[in-house]
Structures are given as structure tokens and as C-alpha cells.
Amino acid sequence: MSRLVVGLGNPGRQYAGTRHNVGFDVVDLLATRLNATWEAAPRGIEALMARSADVILVKPLTFMNLSGSAVVGLMQFYKVPLEDLLVIVDDVNLELGRLRTRLSGSAGGHNGLKSIIGSLGTEEFARMRVGVGRGDARRDLADHVLSKFDSAEGVDVEATIGRTADAAQLFVAEGIGPVMNRYNRKEDAE
């Protein structure tokens, strides 16, 4: 039985390296660590996936607000139960580098989570929010999340993506409980 780890982002070169695509960056790093190659999902499912013995990594190719159909399609195709799903998303309400993992919960204003909740018909799945910071409160939020990280943030971003990949690997090995215990502490981000 494989777990399904979904990194959310927007497809297209213009979105690479943006705050909104941190989920893609995490699953890309995991694929590299696992020597897994990205391939097209089964017919009718708009996603890329990379597989190893115990995990299927996913990057939906729909835009963020339509990602639920790809997640549900892959869960049904591979018969993945809800408890084996982890969704990784950006969160502007967390400072850069902070992780917050929950067993369930609302979308909290995140359109990708809103789509997945709507498609699954439940909020009962694990999600890992990756802090990307809010930036200047006067700046339009959509512009902020679609902006690239500043060069001054580069080291922190790289470390955050690495820690998030570590947490996702722990989820694959041991489930969500140990991830919440180890990675939800504020001091872990420092």
C-alpha cells in the first residue's frame, strides 16, 4: 500500500519558484531523493506523478483552485485511503520556514485545499502548511503568493523545503502523528 503525497502549485514556467508553488518544490525534492521519475498520471487525471515502493508523489497540472479532481482521481485509481493522503501547501499566515501539520481542518482561505475538500467531500485528511510569509500587508495577496522569493530569503527557503521534505518522508514511514509531534513546534523552524 502506498501513501499519496500531493504538493500543490500552479503549472507553467512562469510560476516556478513562486511562494504559491512551494508544494511543487517539496515533492520535486522528494522525487530526487527517491530517484523517482515524473510521469503522466493515468488517463483522464491531470497530474504528474513519481512513484517509489511506498509513496506516490503528485503535482496536479490543473491550476491550484481545481486540484481536487486530480487528487480524488489518483486516490480512486490507486485505492488510497484518506489516512494515507498528505497535501502540502503554502501558507501566508505562517512566517517563512514554519511548518504546521494537521490531521484535518478547514481550507483556511487556501483555494487548493478548498478544491480538495470540495472534491473529497470531507476535511478529514492530513495537510502540511509551509510558511511563506505575508510580506507587505499593503500588497495584494495574490501578487504576493505569485511572486518569487527574494534573494535574501534564498537560504531560508532552501532549508524550509528540505525540512518539509523530511517531514513528508516521516509521514510516509510513520504516519501523521510523529510529523505533528516533531515539526509543529515553533522552535523547530529556527
Order of alpha helices (4+ residues) and beta strands (2+ residues): beta-alpha-beta-beta-beta-alpha-beta-beta-alpha-beta-alpha-alpha-alpha
